[in-house]
């Protein structure tokens, strides 16, 4: 927990966007991971769906973004 809110997650997502070879980038996190969901919204990711039963009682939430091309 002491490594949270240091900008590492944001830096990783921005890097993935920069090197993404496809038109869309999909990411996922558990429904219980509210901090990651907030980061995704802040970076412009749109909700794309949910899958149950990967982690019992904690669905996986998927988000999508069209990375900006340089």
Secondary structure, 3 states (H helix, E strand, C coil): CCCCCCCHHHHHHHHHHHHCCCCCEEEEEECCCHHHHHHHHHCCCEEEEEECCCCCCCCEEEEEECCCCC
